[in-house]
Amino acid sequence: MHRRGRLIDRLGDSIALAQTFRALADHGSAPSRRRYAIDPIRAVRGFRRLVADKEDTVQVFEIMSALSGRSIPHGYLRMLKSDEGGRQAYLAAEFARRLDDAAWLAGLPEGSVGASYRDFVAARGFSAEGLAQESRKVADVEIDAAHPNGWYARRLRDIHDVWHVLTGYGTDALGEACVVAFSYPQTRSAGFAFIAAGAALEFEKLRKGHPYGAAIWQAYRHGRQAACLPAIDYEALFSEPLRAARARLHIASPTQYEAVPRAARNGYRFDEHPSGDL
């Protein structure tokens, strides 16, 4: 009976401890709710500005901040489920430093992912640091936080243009819409879905007979079929032949996107900017 009494006492202590932890969690839940709150009005305003100027990259980060919810912490935890993803998270390397390392990029073999990326950004005057500076213009983004979630958010930001290269989508309006559609199943961030769906509607308003919607939908399906790109070793990937990398990562050819004439890929800006992508 004495031993049974002690067991009951310990059980009571455990219940009390659990209740204490639950109270602490509830106490801290309000800031968490605010941090992960969805703000559709802010997203709509950002999208309208983006429609007016697709080069206004800040609006993309505004939309993502408004609609990302818990996709960043959930995405980080999904990354840990694979061996390579866990290794990358453990190393926590800031790949942006490599992306702006001109000497390292120059030494990569022709035809490789890295050489293709080098040519891609050089033709457009892009840089990883330039994209990072744009992201910092959004006041409530904690992307520079010394935290695993901050590191994961920076990783997604920094590899955006790498995904352009891997998927074959350009930086015209349709190409950007396709990349974000591809990114949605990869990250499960509602911001990507919102931008892709909004862009599809804007393109369809043109009624020019091109498969805009089909291209964006195909990009989404390709994102679902592809390997988990946030979890891969990008430094090793950059030395791999681009064609072989696409096959290994199950990234299909963007046939619907390619079916749209280059000059028509800027969609709602078609009449103003007929040149299309670079």
C-alpha positions in Angstrom: 0.0 0.0 0.0 2.9 2.3 0.8 4.4 1.7 -2.6 1.0 2.2 -4.3 0.6 5.5 -2.4 4.0 6.8 -3.7 3.0 5.8 -7.2 -0.2 7.9 -6.9 1.7 10.8 -5.5 4.2 10.7 -8.5 1.2 10.4 -10.9 -0.3 13.5 -9.3 3.0 15.3 -9.6 3.3 14.4 -13.3 -0.2 15.6 -14.0 0.5 18.9 -12.2 3.7 19.3 -14.2 1.9 18.7 -17.4 -0.7 21.2 -16.5 2.1 23.7 -15.8 3.7 23.2 -19.2 0.3 23.5 -20.9 -0.3 26.8 -19.0 3.1 28.1 -20.1 2.3 27.1 -23.7 -1.0 28.8 -23.6 0.6 31.9 -22.1 3.0 32.1 -25.0 0.5 31.2 -27.7 -0.7 34.8 -28.4 2.7 36.0 -29.8 2.9 32.8 -31.8 -0.5 33.4 -33.2 0.5 36.9 -34.2 3.7 35.8 -35.8 2.0 33.1 -37.9 -1.2 35.0 -38.6 -2.6 35.1 -42.1 -3.3 38.6 -43.5 -5.1 38.2 -46.8 -5.8 42.0 -47.2 -2.1 42.7 -47.1 -1.5 39.9 -49.6 -4.1 41.4 -52.0 -2.5 44.8 -51.8 0.9 43.4 -52.4 -0.3 41.4 -55.4 -1.9 44.5 -57.0 1.4 46.3 -56.7 3.2 43.3 -58.2 0.8 43.2 -61.2 1.6 46.9 -61.8 5.3 46.1 -61.7 6.6 42.5 -61.8 10.1 43.8 -61.0 8.9 45.0 -57.6 10.4 42.0 -55.7 9.6 43.5 -52.3 5.9 42.8 -53.0 6.7 39.1 -53.3 8.2 39.1 -49.8 5.1 41.1 -48.6 2.8 38.5 -49.9 4.9 35.6 -48.5 5.0 37.3 -45.1 1.3 37.8 -45.1 0.4 34.2 -46.1 3.3 31.9 -45.0 1.7 31.0 -41.7 3.6 28.1 -40.2 5.0 26.9 -43.5 8.6 27.8 -42.4 8.8 25.8 -39.2 6.8 23.0 -40.7 9.1 23.0 -43.8 12.2 22.9 -41.6 10.9 19.9 -39.7 10.0 18.1 -43.0 13.6 18.7 -44.1 14.9 16.9 -41.0 13.1 13.7 -42.0 15.6 12.9 -44.7 19.2 12.0 -44.1 20.5 14.6 -46.5 18.1 17.2 -45.2 19.1 16.5 -41.7 22.8 16.8 -42.6 22.2 20.2 -44.4 20.3 21.5 -41.4 23.1 20.3 -39.1 25.7 22.1 -41.2 23.5 25.2 -41.5 25.7 26.6 -44.3 24.7 30.0 -45.7 24.7 29.1 -49.4 24.3 32.7 -50.5 28.0 33.2 -49.9 28.8 30.6 -52.5 26.2 32.0 -54.9 28.1 35.3 -54.9 31.6 33.8 -55.0 32.6 34.7 -58.6 35.9 32.7 -58.4 34.1 29.5 -57.3 31.4 29.9 -59.9 34.0 30.5 -62.6 35.7 27.2 -61.8 32.6 25.0 -62.3 32.5 22.9 -65.4 30.5 24.0 -68.5 27.1 22.5 -68.7 26.9 22.1 -65.0 24.1 23.4 -62.8 26.6 26.0 -61.4 27.7 27.2 -64.7 24.1 27.5 -65.9 23.3 29.5 -62.8 26.4 31.7 -63.3 25.3 32.5 -66.8 21.6 33.0 -65.8 22.4 35.6 -63.1 25.1 37.3 -65.1 22.7 37.9 -68.0 20.2 39.5 -65.7 22.5 41.4 -63.3 21.1 39.3 -60.4 22.9 38.5 -57.1 22.1 36.5 -54.0 22.9 39.6 -51.9 20.6 41.8 -54.0 17.7 39.4 -53.4 18.5 39.4 -49.7 18.5 43.2 -49.5 15.0 43.2 -51.1 13.7 40.7 -48.5 15.0 43.0 -45.7 12.7 45.8 -46.9 9.8 44.0 -45.4 9.7 45.2 -41.8 8.2 42.1 -40.0 10.2 39.4 -41.7 12.5 37.6 -39.3 14.6 36.1 -42.1 17.9 37.2 -40.5 17.1 35.7 -37.1 19.8 33.4 -35.5 17.3 30.6 -35.4 16.8 27.3 -37.4 13.6 28.8 -38.9 15.5 31.9 -40.0 18.2 29.8 -41.6 15.5 27.7 -43.5 13.8 30.9 -44.7 17.1 32.3 -46.0 17.8 29.0 -47.7 14.5 29.1 -49.6 15.1 32.8 -50.6 18.7 32.2 -51.7 17.9 29.2 -53.9 15.0 30.8 -55.8 17.1 31.6 -58.9 18.7 28.1 -58.7 15.1 26.7 -59.1 14.7 28.9 -62.2 17.7 27.1 -63.7 16.6 23.7 -62.6 13.1 24.0 -63.8 13.8 25.9 -67.1 11.5 28.8 -66.4 12.6 32.3 -67.3 12.2 35.5 -65.4 9.4 36.9 -67.6 6.0 37.2 -65.9 4.9 33.7 -66.9 8.2 32.2 -65.9 8.0 33.7 -62.4 4.4 32.5 -62.1 5.5 29.0 -63.0 8.4 29.0 -60.5 6.1 30.0 -57.7 3.6 27.4 -58.7 6.4 24.8 -58.7 7.5 26.1 -55.3 4.1 25.7 -53.6 4.1 21.9 -53.3 7.8 22.1 -52.4 7.3 24.5 -49.5 3.5 24.4 -48.8 3.6 28.1 -48.4 0.2 29.6 -49.3 1.9 32.8 -50.5 3.3 30.9 -53.5 -0.2 29.4 -54.3 -1.7 32.9 -54.0 0.7 34.5 -56.4 0.5 31.6 -58.9 -3.4 31.6 -58.9 -3.5 35.4 -59.2 -1.1 35.4 -62.1 -3.1 32.7 -63.9 -6.2 34.9 -63.6 -4.3 37.9 -64.9 -3.0 36.0 -67.9 -6.4 34.5 -68.8 -7.9 38.1 -69.0 -5.8 38.6 -72.1 -7.7 35.9 -74.1 -4.8 35.6 -76.5 -5.2 31.8 -76.9 -1.8 30.9 -75.3 -1.7 28.1 -72.7 -0.9 30.4 -69.7 -3.0 28.5 -67.2 -1.9 25.2 -68.5 1.8 26.2 -68.1 1.2 27.3 -64.5 -0.8 24.2 -63.6 1.9 22.0 -65.2 4.5 23.8 -63.1 2.5 23.0 -59.9 2.4 19.3 -61.0 6.1 19.2 -61.7 6.7 20.6 -58.2 4.7 17.8 -56.7 6.6 15.2 -58.7 10.1 16.5 -58.1 12.4 15.5 -55.2 12.4 17.6 -52.1 14.6 20.4 -53.3 14.9 22.3 -50.0 16.8 19.3 -48.5 19.5 18.7 -51.2 23.2 19.5 -51.1 23.4 22.5 -53.4 27.2 22.8 -53.3 27.5 19.3 -54.7 24.6 19.9 -57.1 26.4 22.8 -58.7 29.1 20.5 -60.1 26.6 18.1 -61.6 25.6 18.3 -65.3 22.3 20.2 -65.5 20.5 17.5 -67.6 21.6 14.8 -65.2 20.5 16.8 -62.2 17.1 17.3 -63.6 16.7 13.6 -64.3 17.9 12.7 -60.8 15.6 15.2 -59.1 12.6 14.2 -61.3 12.2 17.7 -62.7 10.2 17.4 -66.0 10.5 19.7 -69.0 8.3 22.8 -69.0 6.6 22.0 -72.3 3.5 24.2 -71.7 5.6 27.2 -70.8 7.8 26.6 -73.9 4.6 26.5 -76.0 3.9 30.2 -75.2 5.8 32.5 -77.6 8.7 34.3 -75.9 7.3 37.7 -76.7 3.9 36.8 -75.1 5.2 35.6 -71.8 5.0 38.9 -70.0 1.2 38.6 -70.2 -0.5 41.6 -68.9 2.6 43.7 -69.8 2.6 42.2 -73.3 1.7 45.3 -75.2 4.3 47.4 -73.2 7.2 45.0 -73.1 7.1 42.7 -76.2 10.7 41.6 -75.8 9.8 39.0 -73.1 12.5 37.3 -71.1 16.2 38.0 -71.6 
